Amino acid sequence: MNIIEVTNLQKHFSVRKHFSGRFGSVRSFFSRESTRVRAVDGISFGVEPGELVGYLGPNGAGKSTTIKMLTGLLVPSGGDVVVNGRIPHQERQQYVARIGVVFGQRTTLWWDLPVIESLELLRHVYQIPTDLFRQNLAEFTEMLEMEPFLHTPVRSLSLGQRMRADIAAALLHNPDLLFLDEPTIGLDVVAKERIRQFIQHVNAERGTTVLLTTHDLADVQRLCQRVMIIDRGKLLFDGRLQSLQNQFGGKRELVVDFAQDYEAVAIEGATVINYHDSRATYQFRRGEISASELIGRISSQYRVQDLAVREPDIEGTIRRIYEEKLLEKE
């Protein structure tokens, strides 16, 4: 049984029309004319318990609107959403007791209180048993290296420290499901990796289901096996990350170190894009020839010392999908 079940989910907003005047385009606060914006336009998907799913899309695609409906912050305009056996916007009190939410741009902690006091307050809010609270606090403090700033007011934390504290706060009550909206935004490389390791641990060791929205595709490569791509309110892709790469990754590269110099190293089925000091880089299109077939052709004609296949990076693949609207064509 899916922990998240979304069927034909919709969210529409009415936006007042602009009018053009002497000083440019201006929104009229006196006009009743408005246009309907379909922020989420009939999407359907399911998420099984224990999955870690990336929910991707460009700015304005409808990602955050979806998350807000899944967490009960927004009421859908149409369709059905059932999460953990409950309808989020109708059963909020019982529902939020079993989920954790982190919005990268906002904190759930009390701004003027030390981190430890915010966490203690959340213990009472969620009615967490004392033994469980102490166990989780000790584990999260160690894994997220929070000891140096536990007694520091939240307003004085760096962005990386605050994000670690927010993630710990979202998991104190052992939720079944964790929603992460841009959890690594604005962080340095070290802070990002620490948070990724922690998310991976919580998913693998505790079985916590995670739905992750992010613009940092290194997060996706590091954490997610399955991805969903949304654009202009419509779900365009739902499948394994490797399937996305196989389908839309474009050209692959084969780097070959030859055992000796050759005047020419052309091979059928691939293009030589660089050849220098006995090293050649071939480019070949996925689906037209396999890497093993290409390696076999090269090995039968030349003496090879070493070789490596390079896959297109996920960032390049996603960018190409958006720019060329490949999913819409599919």
Secondary structure by P-SEA (a helix, b strand, c coil): cccbbbcbbbbbbbbbbbbbccccbbbbccccbbbbbccccccccccccccbbbbbbcccccaaaaaaaaaccccccbbbbbccccccccccccccccbbbbccccccccccccaaaaaaaaaaaacccaaaaaaaaaaaaaaaccccccccccccccaaaaaaaaaaaaccccccbbbbccccccccaaaaaaaaaaaaaaaaccbbbbbbbbcccccccccccbbbbbccccccccccaaaaaaacccbbbbbbbbccccccccccccccccccccbbbbbbbcccccaaaaaaaaaacccccccccccccaaaaaaaaaaacccccc
